Amino acid sequence: MIGNAIAWGQTGYSIIEEGELNRQTWALDVHHYLVARPNGQNLPGRFTLEEAKRKIEALEAAGD
């Protein structure tokens, strides 16, 4: 299940929560994060939150 999206960086990248709905608390148990380009396409891979932030920062630094 997809959760919240977090805007990150300066050029429109997003970090998206992915996990499962906890049926007892009705909260999303986040398992990992996805990274979406400004055009909405997901990058391959699953990341921790810190890895996702670093990935976006590296892509922006490289001009991608």
Beta strands, then each sheet from edge to edge (+ up, - down):
strand 1: 2-8
strand 2: 13-21
strand 3: 28-36
sheet 1: 1+ 2- 3+
end
